[in-house]
Amino acid sequence: FFNFNSFINIALGLVLFKEASGLRAYAFLLAGGILLFLGAGWVARVSAAPSKEGNLKRGMLLSLAAGFFWGIYFVPVKALQLWAPEPGLGFLHVLSGLILGGAVPALLSGFFYGTKRGLLKNTGWGLATAVLWAVGTACFLASIQSLGLSRAVPMVNSNTLVYAAWSLFVFREFSLSQWPKVLGGALVVAAGVALMALSG
């Protein structure tokens, strides 16, 4: 359900920023978005291993909330780049703002919810995650400039395939009998990404 942001970004890119160049592009983007959402929904309905199962309803609501906020957080940046008479917002400014915006809440939550034991080790893992996220975000920003919001964001959400691989093969969140369903959902997502890439 996290891929819900794809629909928001497609809508904003098409309606607000006029990124599609014809009926074919609209059709491919819409069809790709539907496939992304169906694939994510298919995987969300698969039962996790009992030791890994959490609160399904709460998890789906939080995923939709994440999808919504991920769907709108690039709008101010895109709007400024598009509509400002002399845009002064560079690539490094945006990346620095995103990293700082993510770091401050994370550090503050550590003070309120963190425990003393293993704090340094946990911080190290958090920093490693932040570095990976920053590299991905830098590529993401560049892709938005090249492809536009309506195609870049849904295509970046092909990270669902990477999540599925980690979930299945490393963290073993699903029993072996559920693997075909998870892989099937991932393939539907891949088909959606392919349609968006071809929307040209």
Secondary structure as UniProt FT lines:
FT   TURN            2..3
FT   HELIX           4..11
FT   HELIX           12..16
FT   HELIX           23..44
FT   TURN            50..52
FT   HELIX           56..72
FT   TURN            73..74
FT   HELIX           75..83
FT   HELIX           91..113
FT   TURN            117..118
FT   HELIX           119..147
FT   HELIX           149..156
FT   TURN            157..158
FT   HELIX           159..165
FT   HELIX           166..170
FT   HELIX           176..178
FT   HELIX           179..197
FT   TURN            198..199
//
